[in-house]
């Protein structure tokens, strides 16, 4: 039977597809901008047909209607990363949180620790050979689809066809819903003077020919502003957004010096504007692979001169980094931070950078603190941390004593909090003479 016949035989409506999901099952949703739309709406609209369905995902764009209070007994979300639409549900015990390094999420599925009953995914239209692209989300979405008992796909004519290990044949899809939905977009970040200062400091640690891992937001985009005079930069990252496009177009990012995947921008998912989605469509210089490859520290380290740039919520004077919780409140998740901190540390010539504004809450709280907030989870250990950067400078922590770490961190803290930090330093190190910059 031809793939076109298979495709047509498996076409159903969104409601019909939703009702194929059994009660008492685990459903893994496509990630980020790859989150399905119409089938989720149909699922929520027909909630009375479902009992005890667990919905698993990391970041999920959209409203997340299945997390509403009136969904109790029908759906319960299990978050591997907490986003804005799931934060309250987790906090109020209407949803669960499972800690996991990003690169190990597919292993949870493959080892049966989280058996995948249903994979609910979004794909591009099939090509002439019957292969659909996972588009902007390969990550754990592709591995989940490969082992799920039931695969339900929205085939969206607006999903870009993105290269790499990022395809599935229509014969592997059990139920298909055709859609024509714009992909979720995220607004461009606002870059202020603080972010620019941080970006400029980070840029001093980046040399021609380095390979970069950049996240999303004002700080990564601010770093990119100060790389316009660099040459031959490469990209190996869990995700990239619109910020890289100008440097690609100008030739600063050309991937020519990369140790692996030379000439290619490697990522595991993408999230940004339609300009980004248009750029990656059928673009042979962009390849997506599942996250258990892209974020594996042993793969990351194969890139010489690997530079990772991540952010956090707070850093204590020992260099412990808290990136995912505020006290016992789960704010986000570990994501790929530790994957890249460790991969960059193992890379020949590599560096890992934690880049943060010196304060939070409109200047009322120092992000560099004597102690982490009680109940907070340490995301990146003091043994892993390399550089910490604020708008006030750079603290190099690798190979430094606790005393030297504390002094370096105090010197890049906001001036309003240096007296408090200095007082704690003097308690811990009474024989040391601290030199505090203004």
C-alpha angles and dihedrals in degrees: 000000000000120000089244091059091048090049094050093045091055097048113120138160121266091254093049090050093049092051089057088072109099122224115251090033136124116240121195113204125210112262133258113320088003092069112128116243116188098043092050090051090050091048092053093044089055097041093139088068092062133070128184098349113167114212115202127192145124116228110000120186119212131051100305091220092177087070094062119118093250090060092072110131092017104061134008123186122224107197123204087181126020117228134179094274094050102037097092093043091055092044092051093046093247088118137029133233126216117193115223140146109252094239091055097054094092088051090059087057098041095047092049095243084123106022110208110225096168132016111201107194145163122228143176123255112281119265124230090282096051098257121137122201121230082224114198098003124057096139109105092334095083095045090049091052092049094059104028119118089223126026117198116183136190105210104207121193088207096056110106120238103240122190131230130063087334110114140100128188119239089238088070092058117091098191129016130199118188114219140169105205128150110243118251110269128201123214120252110259123251110243114207133182092274093054091046091053091049091047092051091050092049092049090062088065093054122084135190111285096023121141115229139212110196129176128205131278143052098315098052090045090048090054089054090055089066097047098072092105093051125100137220099001120173136206127226106154143137089243142351134195141192094301093080096053097083092051091048092050092048092049096244088117107048102134091226096133098046118127094217130025090018112201093017134103105224123203141146099219140004132214130174141081133333087263088065093045091051090049095055096044109114089341109152092200092065121068130177123202132177115280095246085069104033095045098036104121089218089059094042091053091059087074106086114220092020113179120195122192120191138154137222147189099245144348123207126215092266091057098255110154124215111193108153113039142044104211106310092336111106106225103173131326143263092268111168099324097108092039090061098036089058096039092051091046090055092046119102103255091000128150133190120209131196104200120191143154108254092239142033135198093047093307097313096109131048116226089205104069139175089235134011114252112275111265095020119135118236105232102181116027124229087247091062102043116107113168129008115196131190132164086272098059148283129305115198108203107169111111093005127129120243088255094052092044092053093049092048092050094047089054092059095043123105111277091237091066102038095094092056092047092046091052091055090047091055091051092054099038107030093165095052126094107220119208110204121193117221 
